[in-house]
Amino acid sequence: MNRIFALRLGALCAVLTLSLPAGAFELGVIGFQFSSETHARAANAAAAEAKAKGWGVTLLNSEGALPKHAEQFEALIAKKVDAIIIAMGKPVEADAQFKAAKDAGIPVVTIASGVSPHALFDVQANEYKIGSMAALYLLGQMGYRGNLLEARFELNVATRIRGKILDAALSENPAVKEVGKFAMARTQSWREDVRGGMQALLLQNQGKVNGVWASFDAQGYIIDDLLKAQGVKKGEIPLVSADGGPETYRRIADPDSAFLATVAVPFEEMGKKAVDAIDEIVVKKKPKESVVSGPYLYVDGVLVDKDNVAQFLK
């Protein structure tokens, strides 16, 4: 590692590391893209839980860029932190960094990232269940017939699974026709990507759409705004997604929004569980099998619609 690069990495970590007594447990947390609310929620919750335990925390945002993600991962390894949490990471693309952490004896736990042979486990909602809840709710609102538009994201394991479950539901309900499918590709400028792709599909199919499925809620916000611009009223074109969060709940309760429902994923709980598991396995030296069975530590999602949204708005 050359001197300039080492200085850059040292400065990057030093800026974000909390001042703690010498010998404190040091945790590195990387969120892949904080402009995505879910990434920020999980990573910030993990950092807060670690701080509450008296640990040192280095919190980093990769801003949706794989080269920066790899650089930050390498920075934490070079800093010799005691453990690393990766929120919404890329185990395949960053396999070299995952392996380097393992070789350096630094345990890694991921959140909603998928498994890596070099990580302890992934904290994950049961996306097969979440996908089925969202898909079946939407098809029910459509009366299991009509024309469907979809906004997908294949580069994240959670949203990819949700899409596959939707495919399974559609295969058993041929009266529902896919008239347009947009696959989000860019991660750094994803909002513009979704807006352009879905606006084109909505204009091409104006007056013919009976439902819209989004792979995650932030896509749904953009679609909701596009539908409102077309004069669509609540219930005319049901829009359903998954993730949950204050903005989603506000839209579900808003009579002028097309957003009907989401499956809320407890991202804050996922961040806390990742830290608590590291505490048990790495700090207290308990066997991994006593904390998590298998490669995933699961949490549950909850369907939120007009009937229960009030309790989530509190």
N, C-alpha and C positions, 0 to 999 in steps of 0.2 A: 504494500500500500504506500503510494508516494506521500510526501509530507503535506502537500497542499490538500489532497483528498482527505488525509487524516485530520487535518485542522478543520476542514469543512464538516466532517462527520462529528468531530468533537463539539464544535459549536452548535450543530443542529441538536444534539442530545442535551447539551448543557442548558440551552435556552428553555427546554421544556421539562427539565428534571426538577422535582421538588427538593428543597433543602431539608435533609434529614440527618440524624446522628450517624456517625460512622458505624458501619456494620449492619445497617438496616437492609432488609430484603429489597432487592431492586427488580422492578417489573417493567418490561417494555410493552407498550400497547400501540398497535398500528391499526388505524381504520383506513380502508381502501379509498373511500371518497366521502368526505364529510358533507359535501353538498347534497348527498343523499341522506335524508333524515335518519333512516334506519341504521346506517353505518355509524353516524355520530352518536345516536342513542346508545347503541351497544358499547362502543368504545369508551364514551364518557362515563357510562355506568360502571364499567370495569375499572377505569381509573379512579373513580370516586370510592368504590368499594376497597380498592387497594390502599388508597390514602387513609381511609378510615381504620385500616389495620395497622397503620404506621409505616407502611412500605414507601420506598422511593418509587416514583412513577415517571417514565418518559413516554409522553403521549404524542404520537405522530400521525399526520394526515398525508396519505399518498396522492391525494387529489386526482384519483382515477388514472394515474399514469404508471404503467408497469415498470419502466426503468426507475422511477422514483421509489416505487414500492420495494424493488430489489435493493436499491441503495440504502433505504431506511432499515430494512431487515439486516443488511450487512453492518450498518452502523451499530445496531443493538448487539450483534454478535461480537463486534470489535470492542464494544464497551464492556462486554462480559457481564451482562445483566443475569439475574438468577433465573428468570423465566420470561417468556414472551407470549402475548395474546395477539392474535391476528383476527380482526373483525372483517368479514366479507372478503377474505383474501382469495388468492389464486394458487392453490396447492400444485396444480400442474405446471403453470407458467413459472412459478417461483420454486420449483422442486429443488434447484441447486441451493437456494438459501435455506429451505427447510432441512435439507441434508447437512448443510454446514452447521446449522444450529445444533442438530442432533450430535454431530461429530464433536462439537465443542462442549457437549454435556449440558446444553441449555434446553430444558423442556419447553415445548410449544403446545399451546391449546388454541384451537381456532373456534370462531363463532360464525355460523351460517356460511361456511366456506367449502364444505365437503371434506372428506378425509384425506390425509396424507400418511404414507408409511413412516414418515419421520416425525409425526406429531403424536401427542398423547391421545387426543380425541377431538371431536367437533361438537360444540354445543349447538343444537339444532332443534327447531320446531319440527314436528312430524309433518313435513311438507306434503306427503301423500294425503294425509287427512285434511290439511288446510286446503289443498287443491280441490279435493272432492267437495268440501263444504262450500267453497266459492262457486265452483262450476254448477253444482246442483241447485244452489240458491238462484243463480242467474237463469238457468234453464227453467226453473219453476216459475220465475217472474215472466218468462217468455211464453209460458204455457207449453213448453217443450216443442215449439215450432217457430219458424220465422228465420230472419236473416241476422247473422251475427258478425260483428267486427271484433278483431282481436289486436291487442298490443302486447307483443312478447319480448322477452329478453333471454337469449339462450346462453349468455356468457356467465350466468350465475346459477349455481346448483339449485337454489331454492326456487327461483322463478322458472327455471327449466323444468323442474319436477311438476310445478303447478300447470305448466302448459301440457305436459304429457298426460296428466290426469284429465285435463279438459279434453284432450284428444280421445281418451278412453270413453268419456261420457258422451261425446259427440258420435262416436262409432256406434253407440247403442240407441241413438236418437236421431235417425236420419231425416226427420222432419225439420231439424235445425240445420240451416245451410250456412257455411262459412263463405261470406261474400267478400271479405277483405281481411288480410292478415299482414300486420307490420311487425318486423323484427328489428328491435333497437340494436344498433351495432356500436355506435360511438359511446364511450363512457365519460370522457371529459366534457363533451358538449351534448350530453344526452337529451337535455330539455329541448334544444333546437331540433335534434334528430326526431324526437317523438312528435313535436308540434308539426313539423313538416310532413312526416309520414302519415300521421293520423288525419291531418287536415285534408290531405289529398284523398284519402279513402272516404272520409265523410262527405266530401263534395261529390265524388264519383257515385256515391250511393245515397245521396240525399233523398229523403222520403221513402227509402226502402229498408232502413235499419231498424231492427226490433230489439237489439240488445248489444251491449259492448262489454267485453272482458278485458281487463288490464292485468298484467302479471304482477305489478306492484302499485301501491297507492299513488306514489308521486307521478307515475304515468297517468293515473286516473285524474289527477288535478288538472293536467294539461288538457285531457280529453273533455273533462267536465266544462272547462272554460270554452272550448271549441263548440260544444253542444249548446251552451248558453248563448253564444254568439249567433247560432243558427235559430235561436228562439225556441229550443226544446224545453218543455216543462217537465217538472218532476213526475216520474212514472211513465212518461211517453216512451223514452228509450232507457231502460234500466242499465245502469253502469255499476259493475261489481268488481272488486279487486281484493287484495290482501295486504296486510302489514299492520294497519291501525296507527293511531296517533291523533293529537289534538286537531290538526287541520282536517283530517278525514272525518272525525266525529262531528266537527262543525258543519261540514258539507252534508253529511247524512241527515243532520237535523235541519238544514237550511231548505225551506220550501222551494227555493229557486234553483237548487242544485239537482243535477241528474244522478248524483252519487246515491245509490240505494243501500249498499252494504259493503262491509269488509270483513275479513277474518283477521282479528287483531292478534299479532304475534308479540309476546312480552320481551322486547329487545333489552329493556333494562334488567329484567330478571336473568336473561342470558349472559349479560356482562357480569352480573354479580355471581352467577353460578360458576363461570369460568374462573374467577378469582378464588372463590371458596374451594373449588376443586384443587387448584394449585396449592392453596394453603394446606389442604388435607394430604395431598400426595407428595408435594415437594418440601414443604416446611415441616409438617408433622410426620412425614415418612410413612404414611399409611399405604398399603398396597393399592394400586390403581383399581383393581377388581372390586375393592370394598367401596369405591366411590362411583364408578361407572362400569357397566357391563357392556363390553363391545366398543366399537369405534364412535358411537354417538351417545351424547347425553341429551335426552329429549325434554322439551317443554311443550305445553299445550297451547293451542290457539282458541279464540272465542269468536263466534259469529256476532257481529254488531250490526243492527239495523234500526229502524225507527222504534221498534218495540223496547230496546234496551239501551239506546244510545245515551239517554239522559244520565245514566249512572256512570258512563265513561266521560261525560262532559264535566263532572264535578271536580 
